[in-house]
Amino acid sequence: MTENGNFKRRVRARAAKTGESYTTARIHVLPKSANDEAPEARRLRLAVAQTTYADDPRDIDKLRQSGQEMRLLMRQAREAGARLVHFPEGATSSPNKRIMSEIGPREIGPSDWRRFEWAVLREELDATRRLAHELGLWAVIGSVHPLTAPHRPHNSLYVVSDRGELVTRYDERLLSNTKISFMYTPGSIPVTFEVDGIRFGCALGMECHYPEIFSEYERLDVHCVLFSTTGGSPANEPSFAAEAQGHAASNSYWVSFSALAHPGQADPASSGVVAPGGRWAAQCPSEGTAAISLADIDDNPGDLSRPWRRKARSGLYEPHRVAGDPRSDARNMF
């Protein structure tokens, strides 16, 4: 009994240190002879970023500064051994609804996207893509993606490979009232991609409020969901971070939570990485400054919770239900 208790304590200590699930930590703590058939874990060092909030896409200097800040954080991430860096929603610019309103700024109306300095944005994105190639670093970047006029743009995440190639793009699907009424065209599909054997899914904006987005990615066998946000309204809404922890725990995968930094205010929703058990494995400083945080994530080999939950949802309990038993049917007795 004592030996078993010591073993469990060692497993829990490893899980607390690494952010692994109990099952994954147990695989690594087991003696070699008992672990010969254990699946080899695939691992990746993930950097999650928080970048400075900028809301005026008419301001060329601010667009340039946003690009320069992203590239500085990319260099820091690569120096720290990261293979992928994950940026917030609107890392290039998060257009303010009043600035963009054609009848603004006092009133919110349809956005006038001619006000956006699109050419400057493209230059900054191209410079960022080239740096990803130079560093051998994957980058997931929150940006506005223009469509063909007169269609409104998408609110998007660009996925840039370590070869500097734009390999895919995720478009926010479940938009806020203001976004769908005045600003953006919604996306329509989930997006997944793979780096070093780790499978990622993407979510954006206020989609943390919708568990169906995250359960869909569980069915798509992702190991980590990259969720980018401005931080909610009011700024740095703490419920977003709490929901990210809940999605990680209920789906038994990693969640990277990347939010914009708002200088000068406390930031309870600072960027970070949540382990499959729902615990923060890493978080950026809470002072509202641009920064990165690092976590070594894995594919959670040997995890029993995901296959069990799938089995439980597939009609497992139907043969065990009882019909016609008054002790079951009546709900007014002890």
Rosetta blueprint (number, residue, H / E / L):
1 M L
2 T H
3 E H
4 N H
5 G H
6 N H
7 F H
8 K H
9 R H
10 R H
11 V H
12 R H
13 A H
14 R H
15 A H
16 A H
17 K H
18 T H
19 G L
20 E L
21 S L
22 Y H
23 T H
24 T H
25 A H
26 R H
27 I H
28 H H
29 V H
30 L L
31 P L
32 K H
33 S H
34 A H
35 N L
36 D L
37 E L
38 A L
39 P L
40 E L
41 A L
42 R L
43 R E
44 L E
45 R E
46 L E
47 A E
48 V E
49 A E
50 Q E
51 T L
52 T E
53 Y L
54 A L
55 D L
56 D L
57 P L
58 R L
59 D L
60 I H
61 D H
62 K H
63 L H
64 R H
65 Q H
66 S H
67 G H
68 Q H
69 E H
70 M H
71 R H
72 L H
73 L H
74 M H
75 R H
76 Q H
77 A H
78 R H
79 E H
80 A L
81 G L
82 A L
83 R L
84 L E
85 V E
86 H E
87 F L
88 P L
89 E L
90 G L
91 A L
92 T L
93 S L
94 S L
95 P L
96 N L
97 K H
98 R H
99 I H
100 M H
101 S E
102 E L
103 I L
104 G L
105 P L
106 R L
107 E L
108 I L
109 G L
110 P L
111 S E
112 D L
113 W H
114 R H
115 R H
116 F L
117 E L
118 W H
119 A H
120 V H
121 L H
122 R H
123 E H
124 E H
125 L H
126 D H
127 A H
128 T H
129 R H
130 R H
131 L H
132 A H
133 H H
134 E H
135 L H
136 G L
137 L L
138 W E
139 A E
140 V E
141 I E
142 G E
143 S E
144 V E
145 H E
146 P L
147 L L
148 T L
149 A L
150 P L
151 H L
152 R L
153 P L
154 H E
155 N E
156 S E
157 L E
158 Y E
159 V E
160 V E
161 S L
162 D L
163 R L
164 G L
165 E L
166 L E
167 V E
168 T E
169 R E
170 Y E
171 D E
172 E L
173 R L
174 L L
175 L L
176 S L
177 N H
178 T H
179 K H
180 I H
181 S H
182 F H
183 M H
184 Y L
185 T L
186 P L
187 G L
188 S L
189 I L
190 P L
191 V L
192 T E
193 F E
194 E E
195 V E
196 D L
197 G L
198 I E
199 R E
200 F E
201 G E
202 C E
203 A E
204 L E
205 G L
206 M L
207 E H
208 C H
209 H H
210 Y L
211 P H
212 E H
213 I H
214 F H
215 S H
216 E H
217 Y H
218 E H
219 R H
220 L L
221 D L
222 V L
223 H L
224 C E
225 V E
226 L E
227 F E
228 S E
229 T E
230 T L
231 G L
232 G L
233 S L
234 P L
235 A L
236 N L
237 E L
238 P H
239 S H
240 F H
241 A H
242 A H
243 E H
244 A H
245 Q H
246 G H
247 H H
248 A H
249 A H
250 S H
251 N H
252 S L
253 Y L
254 W E
255 V E
256 S E
257 F E
258 S E
259 A E
260 L L
261 A E
262 H L
263 P L
264 G L
265 Q L
266 A L
267 D L
268 P L
269 A L
270 S L
271 S L
272 G E
273 V E
274 V E
275 A L
276 P L
277 G L
278 G L
279 R L
280 W E
281 A E
282 A E
283 Q E
284 C L
285 P L
286 S L
287 E L
288 G L
289 T L
290 A L
291 A E
292 I E
293 S E
294 L E
295 A E
296 D E
297 I E
298 D E
299 D L
300 N L
301 P L
302 G L
303 D L
304 L L
305 S H
306 R H
307 P H
308 W H
309 R H
310 R H
311 K H
312 A H
313 R H
314 S L
315 G L
316 L L
317 Y L
318 E H
319 P H
320 H H
321 R L
322 V L
323 A L
324 G L
325 D L
326 P H
327 R H
328 S H
329 D H
330 A L
331 R L
332 N L
333 M L
334 F L
